[in-house]
Amino acid sequence: AQSAMSNAALETTDWGMDQRSQERWHLVGYLRVMDDSDGQVLGHLVDVTTEGFMLISEQRIAEDQRFTLCINCPDEDGVEQHIEFAAISVWTRPDSTPYFYNSGFSLIDPPAQVTAAIEQLIDALKRTLD
């Protein structure tokens, strides 16, 4: 598998939802998001902010479900880091691609180190556009 960072491309989007409080970054190259309880891939990161994110997955994810999730991604020096965080599923809807679902998640009280890691990820992905 190729590095998600080398394939990542971003564009700003609001997904047609005017209640967004932060600019969102849509990831064309997906990062895997794993359920920390069993290590299984829950889905792939589609867009992200320090408050929440959207996944695309093959399975429908129930709303109002709490998860402990993790992402492995390079830090600003290219060293892979393990980001673990708690999140709750907020919504799920079918994707435009058959057999896939989009799900929105809200982070639950992320510690400063998780917020910083997500900001680093967003900054690294922004640089791929420059």
PyMOL commands that set and color helices and strands:
alter all, ss='L'
color gray80, all
select helices_A, chain A and resi 4-7+112-127
alter helices_A, ss='H'
color red, helices_A
select strands_A, chain A and resi 10-13+24-27+32-35+41-48+52-57+66-74+80-94+101-107
alter strands_A, ss='S'
color yellow, strands_A
deselect
rebuild
show_as cartoon
